């Protein structure tokens, strides 16, 4: 797991190599620290978790701003809206 911050203040959580339960638990812990209006980017490479993560984010009140998949890597840029 690697957490970095872009110049625009967006936090990037890189979870490549993690899968299933550990991936989802780590994302949930990260999301708990976000404030209303914060933006973040989550990078992972587990294709089996992709759809479940996207659905869970929307159900938890996050807006998906960008959704990119390529070369076995998935990137979700999101904003907390509630």
N, C-alpha and C positions, 0 to 999 in steps of 0.2 A: 504494500500500500504506500502510495506517495501522494502527499497533499502539497500543492503549490498554489501560488496566486499570480494571476496575470496582471499586466500593467493597469488594466481597467478595474482591478479589484475583484474580479471573478475568481472564486476558488475552484481549483481543478483537483478532483479526487480520482486518482489513477488506480484502478483495482484490477489491472490485467493479471491473470494468473489465478484469481479467486473464482469460486463457483458456488452455486446453489445457496445454501443457508448462510455461509460465512459472507458471501457477497451481499446478500440482502440485509443481513444484520449490520454489517459495516455501513452500508448506505443509510439505513434507518438511524443509526447513531450519529452520522454526519448531518443528516437532515434536521435532527432535533436541535442543532446548534444554529440553524439558519433563522434569521429575523425576517419579518414581513418585508417583501420587496427585494430581498437578497437574491442574487443570481449565482449559479454554480454550474459546473460542468462535471459530468461523471463519465469516466472512460473505463470500459471493461471489455473482455473478450469471450464471455460465456454466452454462446448463442441460445442455449436453453433457457436462460434467465431473462433475455432481452424483452420479450413481450410482457412477462409478469412484472418486471420492474417498471416499464412504461405505464402499465395499467395502474399499478400501486401508486406511482407518483401523481397521476391525475386524480385518483380517489382521495389522496391525502391533501389535495389543494395546491398542487404545483402546476404551473403552466409550462408545457414543453415549448421552448423557444426555437430549438434546432434539434434535429434528429438525423445523425449521420452514421452510416455503416459502410465500411470498406476495409479490405485487407484483413478481415477477421476481427476488426475492432469496432466497437460501438461507442458513440459519443452522444450524450444527451445533455443539452444545455437547458437549464430550467430556472424558473423564478417562483419564489414562494408567494402565493397570493392570499393565503389566509392562515 
